[in-house]
Amino acid sequence: MSDQGATTPTPSAPPAPPAGRPPKVGSRGRASGPTDSDNFEAADIPELEFFGAPGPRGYPPLTEFLDIWDVDMMRGRGETNKTDHRTSLYHCDNLIVRRGQEFQIKITFSRAYKPNEDKFAVEFVIGANPQYSKGTYIPVFPTKTRQSSWEGRVIQTNDNVVIMGVTPAANCIVGKYHMYVAVQTPFGIRRTKRDNSRDLYILFNPWAADDAVFLDDEAERQECVMNELGIIYHGAYDDVSERNWNYGQFNFGVLDACLYIMDRSEMPITNRGDPIKVTRKASAMLNSRDDDGVLVGNWSGDYTYGVAPTSWTGSTDILLSYFRSKMPVCYAQCWVYAAVFNSFLRCLGIPSRVVTNYYSAHDNDGNLKLDIILDDNGRIDRNRTKDSVWNYHCWNECYMTRPDLPTGFGGWQVVDATPQETSDGMYRCGPASVLAIKHGQICFPFDAPFVFAEVNSDVVFYSRKKDGTMETVKVKKSHVGRMVLTKAAGSDGRRDIIDQYKFPEGSPEERTVLEKAEEFGCKQEKSSPPEADVDVVLPTLEISVGDDFEFNVEFVNQSLQKRTVEAYVSGSVVYYTGVSSNEFLFKTPTVTVPAQKSVKELMMIESRNYLNHLVEQANLNFIVTGKIKETGRIVSAMKVVTLHTPKLTVEVSGGGRVNEEMMATVQFTNPFSFNLENVYLRMEGPGVMELKSRYYSLLPGGSSLTWTEMFTPQRPGKTRVMATLDCSGLRQVSGQASITVET
């Protein structure tokens, strides 16, 4: 209970390195001891700590002085601590509180506590080498005359029972603490024994004004910290689809799994109170590149040795699998990275949300151009066109102050765990201030140029001459970053927050921002080739997988003279990353359009041409380019058509009450003439159903399946049961049913 720290345990020998890896170099000769980076490694704090050397007869007995009989952490679900700190939903036997806010403990002494005579303290330690100077050993005293960085006070005394209030500092380390009660006597200190039931978790606190993650909006706090039910947007810009997700941040074991992620990264314990450092480290650890992090990315379509990204229904299974196996989990794509990262952030108390950017530019290192190369006739040169635009990309926003930036750039910050480009040598991104991105202040850390390019790049068409020279023939300035969606607070609706990332296209403010970004190294296309006087309009379609459909390309002549367009129409199956898989359509119509008239070119698309080539997101990308014979100008248009997959039917029946058994039924009919093989189903629901799964080796064409599971709701409120179906022949199949559980 001294201000200098607890006794340091003797370090044990390090374990042998895994086979095939070089041994880690220790800190010997460089530092007095290893960096304390393991939250689950406990210090050995002595129960008796005497002052000075023993006398001739040894140390005197301390039996005549105040002793501790019992310590009650007041950790019941309905007790004041968990209610006041909004941690009742965590499935954990230990007390969980938020920093910067008082919690209470009840101490029973061997006799009545005498404030003027008795001296005691409540000690909190974290890590294997607790030190007062580093904030890893914190004694909390009950008197105003003696206080540490954490405040303490006696709230109530009743004979030999003392209720003490403890307020952790608003910037203290976030993690798992061990707690002791120590009584000081004239001869030494007597402590309680190590007791796991008294361990304490301390989280970030968006309700505390002095905390770096303070968010002064109750609706947003409820959504971005407390809500387990997520809606993640995908599909196409003009045909948005929704994916339900169970963040599961309160589920049993998830909090320990999140703390283990920081341990695995070897993040120093002393850095874990800073949300900037925590989120940056986590953005690297959520992917397996560099550091054997949580998730293995896979965009190939072959998921033989893991779970297909489209099959996941929530984060709990992923986080617990990583915690138990200590091995990366297979597989993920951008929305899985974002969803699991969101669970990590909300679990630790950092306000966060998943956002989806439609037409997201990638892999351009801050160069605000995506190049499409055409040949002399206006046809795309696919061998030389390497850049692509993702149909959508999911990342996270988290809320915090940014004392490392000028005033005003706190608030929402972009963090992204999808491994795209390295940042300071590791695959990570952020935190980058959203406001800094909007105003072109991309000199500020971290990774603002990359995020700025994702929403602001231009699509530039070049005509490549036979001698190898290239001429800019068309610039599309408004194609990238068309919409940024996130779930609305308090409802199942969507919210477009593109205005938080950039000013309206073509506005004076936007031009000023782009000029500012250029000062910091971003390069923009300066040329402005004359616009063609023929517009190409592609239809908006809602098509299901397996449908034949018409695709009409409309040529609109804006001029006062006849125009002849030598066009190239290409249709390809593409991944949602914009990468082409197979071309199923290629036509070269020559279209004559009268003055100020329009002409439609009709094309029939048969399912047999594309069905066998579909990849998991079932996207078809149509690109029309061409040259106007009379003027030599280039025309172009691009359209992504997302084929709709069949839905699962999910129904629930039963009382809809806590602890009363209910039944969930999943039904699906194979709508195709061919068989579906190796069909996996998953189902879960926050607060009502743990993850369930089912496997069918064969589902013949036209046949149906019915899967029934019993479950028992554990808490009241509105929730959902969500299910997915996945096989190599059909992905992105899901369904959900809403439930209202009463007490």
N, C-alpha and C positions, 0 to 999 in steps of 0.2 A: 504493500500500500504506500510505499515511498514514491516520491516524484521521479526517482531515477530509473525505475523499471524492475521487472521481476527477474528472478534467477534464470540465466540462459542455459538451456539444456546442452548436454554434450552431443556434438554432431555424430551421427552414425555413418558408417561406411556407405558410399553410394552403390546402388545396384549395378550389376554388370550390364554393359550396353547390349541391345538386341543384336542378334546374329546378322552379319552383313552390313552393320553400320559402324563408322569409326567411333571410338570412345569420345565422350564429351570432355573438353578441357575444363578443369576446375578453376576456382578463383585463387588458389594458393599462390602466394607471391604477389598477387595483384590487389587483393582485398583481404581484410581480416577474417572474412567468412563469406559463405555463398549468399547470393541475393535471395531474400525471403520472398518466395513466389508461390507457395503452396498453402492455400487456405484451409486444407483439410489436415495438414500436419500440425499437431498440437505441441505446445511447449509444456515442459515438465515443471510445474509450479509447486514448490514445497508446501506442505501443510503447516509445518513449523519452521519459522525463520527467526533464529535467535540473533540478538545483538551482541557483538563482541565474542571473545573466546570464553569457553566454559570455565567455571571455577573448579576448585579441587574436587568437589563432589559432583561435577557435571552441571548440566543445565537444570535449573529449578523447575518443578512442575508448574503448569499454568492453570491448574484446575480451579483455583480460587478466583480467577478473573472471568469476565464476561465470555460466554461461549455461544456458539450459533447452533440452534437445534434444528431449524428448518428454514428453507428458502422456497417461497412460492412465486413462480414467475408470472402468475395470473394470466395463463396462456390459453384458457378455455375459449372456445369459439364465440361464446356470447359475452365474454368478459370485456371490461373496458378497454384493455390494451388493443385487442384485435379489432374491436369496433371502431375506436377512435383513429386507429392507424390504417383502417380500410384493408385489413389483411385477413379477414375472416374466411375468404374463399380459398386461401392457400391450404392444400391438403398436406399439412405438416404438423408433427407433434410438438415442434419447438415454437417458441415465441418469435414472431416476425413483426418488426416495427420499421418505421420510416424515420430517417434522420431529421434533426431540427425540430423534433416534436417530443414532448414528454411521454414516457411510459412509466408504469408503476410496478414495483416488486414488494412482496410481503416477506419480512424477515422475522422469525421467531427466535428470541434469545433465551438464555437459561434463566434470566431474571429480568426485571424491569430495566429498560434503557434509561441511563442517567446522562443527559446531554453534556453536563458540565464535567463529568468524570470519565465517561466512556468514549473511546475513540475507535471508530470503525470506518471502513470504506468498502464500496463495491468496486471490484476490479474487473476490467474487460480486457481480454488479450486476443490477438489475432495473429496467426502465423506461428512459425517455429522459433522465431527470435524476437520476442516482443521487447520494444524499447519505447520509453516515454517520449524521447525526442522525435521519434518517427511516427508517433500517433498509433502505434501498434500495441502499446500498453497504456491504458487509461484508468487511473484511480478516480473514483467519483466519491466526493465527501458530502456529508449531510449538513455541514455548517456553512454559513455565508462567509465566515472568515477564512475559510480554506476551500478554494475551488480550483478545478483543473479546466481543461478545454471543454469538458462536458459538465453541465450543471447538475447539481444534486440538491435535494431538499427533503426534509421529513414532512410528509403530508399529514400523517396521523399516527398517534401512539395509543396503545391500549394494553396497559400492564406490560407484558414482555413482548408484545407484537408491535412492530414498526412497519408502516407503509411508507416506502421511500419513492420519490419521483426522480427519474433520471432523464435528462434531455441530451441526447447525442448532438455533437456539433453538426451544423448544417453542411459542413464540408468534410465530414469524417469518412473514413474508408468504408466502402460498401462490401459486405461479405458476412461470413459466419464467425462470430465471436464466442469465446469461452468466458464464463462468468464465475467469479469467486466473491465471497464475502470474507473480509479480513478484519480481525480485531487486533488493535495494538495494545500491548501490555508493557510494563516497565522492562521486561526481559526479552521480548521478542514479539513476533506477529504469528497469530494463529489463523489459519484459513480453512474454509470448507474444502472437502474432498472434491476431486474432479468428478463431475456428474454430467453426462451427456444431455440429460433432460433439461439442464439449465443453459444449454447453448442457445445463442441468440443470433438471429439474422437481422441485419440492418440494411435497408434499401434506400435508394434515392427517393426524394419526397417532392413531387410536383405541387403539393398543397402548402409547402413551407416557403415563405417569401424569400428567405435567405439561401435557399438551395439553388444551385446552378440550373436545375431543370424545372424551376417554378413556372407553372402555366396558369395564368389568371383567367381561366375560362372553364367553368365546371362542366359544361356540356362536352368540351373537347377532352377534359381529363377523364370523364366517364368513358368516352369512346376510345381514347388513345392509351389508356392505362388499364382500365377495368374490363373492357369488353373482350370476350373470348371469341366471339363470332365474327369472322371476317368475310368480306366480299372482295375478291381480287378480279380486276377487269382485264380481259384479253380480247381476242378476235381482231376485227378491223376497225379503222377509224369511223366508218359509216355503217358498221354492223357490230356493235359492241356486245360481247358475251361476258357472262359472270361466272366466277368459280367460288363456291363456298369453301371456307377454311376454318378449322378449329385451331386457334392459336394455343389453347391449353396452357396458358402461362401459370395457372394455379394448380395444375395437376400434380399428383404425388411424384416426387423425384425430379421435377423439371427445374426447380430452383437450384438444387445441388448440381444438376447437369450444366446449368448456365455458369455456376461458379467454377466448375471443372474446366469449362472452355477457357476461362482466363488462366487457370492453373496450367493447362496444357500449353498455352502460349508463353508460359514462363513470364507473365506480366508481373512486375514487382507489386507486392501487396500495397506498398505506399502510394502507387499510382491509381488505385482502384476507387478513389473518391472523386476523380476528375472525369466527368462524362465525355470530354473530348478524347482523352486517352483511351477510355473504355470502348467507345464506339469505333475508334480507328483500329484498335487492336482486334475487336470483334469482327470488323468488316474483312479482315484478313483470315481470321480463324473460322468463319462460317464456310469458306471453301477449302478444299483439300490441297490446293496448290501451295507449294513452299513448305507447309508446316503440318501436314497430315490433319487438316481441319475437319469440320463436321461433314461436309457434303462433297461428293464427287460429281462434277458436271459432265453431262453427256448429251450431245445433240445428234447422235448418229442414227438413232432409231433402233439400235440393237441394245436391249436392256436385259440380256440373258442372265447376267450375274447380279442382278439387283432388282429394284422396284422401278418401274417406268415413272418418270416425273409426273405424268398425267394421272397416275393411280393414287397418289397421296391424298389423304383427306385432312390431315392435320400435322402439327409439329411434334406432338408428344412422342410418338413412336420413333421419330428421327432422333430427337434429343436423348431419349433414354437409351436407344441402341448405341449411340456414340459414347454415352457415359459408361455403359456396361462393358462394351467390347473394346473401348479405347481405339477403335478403328473407324476411318471415314465411312459414311453411309452412302450407298449407291441407290438412285441417281437423282440429279437435280438439274433444273433449268431455271431461268431468271426468277419466275414467280415463286418457286420453291425456296430459293435462296432468300428472297425478300420476305416470305411468310415466316420462315424459321428465324430469321434475323428479327422480325417483328416480335415474335414470341420471346426471344432473348431480351430485347429492350423493355418490353412491357413487364416481364417477370421481375426485372431489376428496378422497375419504377421509373424508367425514362419514357416520357410520352413519345409515341411513335405511330406511324401509319404507313401502309403500302400504297404507293402511287404507280400509275401506269402511263408512260409516255408513248403516244401513238406516232408512228413514223419516227423512230429514234435512230439518229446517226451514230455509227460505231467505228471504232478503230481508226480514228483520223488524227489523233494526237493534236487536237486543237486547230487543225487546218479546216476552215469552215467550208470545205468543198467536198462533194461526193461526185466523182467523175464517171460519166457514162460516155463511152467511145463509140461513135458511129462511123461507118464507112462512107465512101463518096456518095452512095445512093440513099443514105439515111437509115441503113440497117444497123442494129446493134452488133458491135464486134465483141462477142462474148469472151474471146480469148484475151482481150486486152482490158475488158471492164471487170475490175476486181472489187470495187467498192460496192457495198450493199446497204440498204436501209432496212432495219428491223421493223416488221409490222407494228410491233409494240415492244416495250421493255419495262420491266418492273424494278423499282428500287424502293428505298425507304426514306422517309423523312423523320427526324427526331428533333425534339425541342430542347434548347439549352441556351444559356448565355455564352457569349464568345469573348471573354476578357482578353484573348490574344489578338482580337481584331479591333479596329476603331469602333467607337460607339455607334450603335444602330444596326450592326450586322449579326446580332444574336437572333434568336427565334428558331424557325424551322431550318434544319440542316440536312443536306442530302448525304446519305451513306448507302453504299452499294456493295454487296458481298459477291455478286456475280463476277467471276474472274475474266476480265477483259484485257486491261492493260496494267502494267506494273506501276506502282507508286512508291517511291523511295525503295525500290528493289523488291517489293512484294505485291501480290495481286490483291489490291484493296482500293477503295475509293471513299474519300470523305473523312470527316465531315466538311462539307462545303456549304457556305451560307447561301440560301435561296435568294435572299435580298441582294447579295453581292453578284450573283449570276444575273439577276434581272437588270442590274445597273452596270454590268460590264466590268466590275471590279475583280477581274479574274487573277489578279496578282496575289490575292489572299489565299492562305492555305485552308483546306487541302483539296487539290485536284479540281479546282473551279474551272480551269480551261476545258477539261474533258467533259464535264457536265454541261458547260456553256455550249460546246459544239453539238452535244446530243439534241439540243432543242433549237439550235440556230443555224445549222449548216444549210448551204445552198446545194441544189442538184444541178450540176453543170453538164450540158451536152457538148461534146467536141466532135467535129468532123475531121477524120484522119485522112489526109491526102495520100496518094500512092507514093509520094516521096518521103512519107513519114511525118511531115509537118501536121500540126493540129490547129484548128481554128474553133473558137468558141461560137456556137451557133444558137444556143438557147440556155437560159438560166431560169430555174424555178426556185424562187426565193421563199415560197410559203409552203413547200411540201413537207419539210421536216418540222417536228414538234407541233403537230396540229392540235393536240388536245392532251391534257394531263389530268387523269381521273383518279379520284380516291373516294372511299366510302364516306357519305355524309354523316356527321355526328348525330347520334340518336335516332337514326332511321336506316332503312335498307336502300335508300336512294343514293344516287351518284352525285359527285360534285366535281366540276371542271375547275381546276386551279391553274390553268395555263397563264392567267394574268399575273400570278405570283412569280412566274419564271421569265416572262418577257412582255414588253409593251406590244400593242397591236401592230400587226404587219403593215409596213409602209408609213407608220406614224413618224413625226419628227423625233420623238423620244427614242424610237427604235434605231433610227439612223445614228443618233448621238451615242447610244450604247455600243453599236457596232464599231464606231470610230474609237471609242474608249477601249474596247477589247483589242483593237488592232495595235494600240499603243503598247499593249502587254504581250504582243507576239502572235495573236490570231491573224491568219491571212484570209482575206475575203476576195471573192471574184469581183473584179472591178469593171470588166467589160459589160456592155449592155447591148447585145445584138438586137437589131430590129425585130419586132414581133411579127410572126406570120399572120396573114389575114384570113386564115382558115383555122377554125377551132375543131378539136377532136373531143367528142363527148362519149364517155363510156357509161353503160347502164349500171344502176344499183340493183343488185340481185339478192334474193334470199333463196338459196338452193340447198337441198339436202344431199347428203352423200348417196351416190347411186342414181341421181336424177340425170336425165337428158335435159338440156335447156338451150334456149336461143340466146345468142350473144350479139347484140346489135351495136355496131360502131357507127356513130353519127358524125358526118363531116359538115360543118356549118361555115358557109362562105360569107364573110363579112364585107367583101369588096364589091365594087360595082361592075366587076368583070368576071367572066367564067374562069374557074380554076380547075386544074387537073392535078390530082395528088397520086403520086406513086407510093403506095403504102406498104408497110410490113406489119403484119399482125401476128404476135407471138403469144402463146399460152403455155405456161409452165407450172408444174407442181413445185412449190417452194416450201422450205422450212419457214417458221415464223421469223427467223433471223434474216430473211430476204435471200438466202442462198438457194439457187435453183437445184432441183433434183432431176426432173425429166421434162423435156419439152413435148407436149402432146398436140400442139396446134401451131402450124406455121402457114400463113397465106400471104400472097402478094397482090392484092387487088389494085387496079388502077381506077380511080374514082373521079368522074367529071361532075363538078358541082356548079350549077348555074349561079349567076350573080345574086347575092343576098338570099340564097336558098340553102336548103340542107338536103343531104342524101344519106340514107342509111344503108350500110352494108351488113346483110344478115348472114350469120354463121351458126350452124347447128353443132352443138357440143354433145357428143355421145359419151355416156358414162364408161363404156368399155375402153375408151381411149385414155382416161385418166385414173380409173378406179384402182388398177393394179400398181400404180406408181405413188399413191397417196402416202404422205408421211403423217406423223401423229396429229398435227394441227389442221390437216385437211384444207390447206390454203392453195388457191389457184391464183397465179399472178399473170395478168394480161398487160402486155406492153404494145402500144401502137406507135410506130415512128414512120416518117416518110418525108418526101421532098415535094414541094410545089413546083411543078414543071415550069410555070410562067415566071416565077420570081426566084427560085432556088432556095427559098426559106424552108426551115425544118419545122415539122409539126410533131408533137409527141403527146402521149397520154398514158397514164399508168393506173391500174385498178387491181386491188387485192380482193378476191372473192373468197370468203370463209364458208366452206360447206358445213351446213348444220348436221350434227350427229344425232342419232336417236336418243331419247331420254330414258332414264330409269324411272320407274314409278315406285315411290316410297310412301307407304302408309303406316300410320301408328294407330293402335287401338288400346283401350284400357282406361283406367280411372283418371290418369293425369294428376296423381297426387304423390307427394314425397313418400318414399318407402313402399309404394304400392306397385306391384309388377305390371309392366306393360309389354306390348308386342309390336315389333317393327317388321314389316313385310316389304321385300324388294322384288319387283317383277320386271322382266325384260323379255322382249320378243326380237329374235334375230330377223331383221327386215330384208336380208339379202337371200339370194338363191344359193350362195356358197356357205360352207361351214365356218364357224369361228372356233379356233383351237386355243387351248391353254388360256382360258378365261379366268381372270382374277377379279374378285369383288371385295371391296372394303367398305366398312360402315362404322361411324362413331357419332357421338353427340356430346357437346360440352355439358357437364353436370348431370348427364343422364345415362350415357353409355360409353364404356371404354371401347377401344378399337376391336372390331370383329372382322374376320376375313373368311372368304370361301373360295374354293377352286373348282372349276369345271374343266375337264380335259377336252370336252367337245360339246359344241352347241350347234346342231344342224341348222341349215337354212330354213327359215320359217317357223322354227320351234321356239318355245318359251321356257323360261326358268322362273321359279319362285323360291325365295330364300327368306326364312323367318327366324328372328332372334328375339329372345326375351330379355328385358332389361328393367332395372329398378331406378327411378330418378332419385338423386341424392339431395337435391335442393330445389326450392321453388323458383319460379320466374319463367320468362320466355326463352326458348332455345330451339335448336333444330337437330334432327337426325339427318346426316348427310351421307351419301353413298356414291361410290364410283365403280365403273366396270372398265376393265382394261385387257386388251389382248393385242397381238401384233397386227391383226387385221382390222382392228377398230379401237381407236383411242378417244379420249376426251368425252367419255360418256358419264353422265352424273345425274343425280336427282337428290331431292331433299324434301323433308316434311317438317313443318313448324309445330311446336308443342308449347302449350302453356301449362306449367306444373304448379299446382296449388299446394298449400301446406296441409 
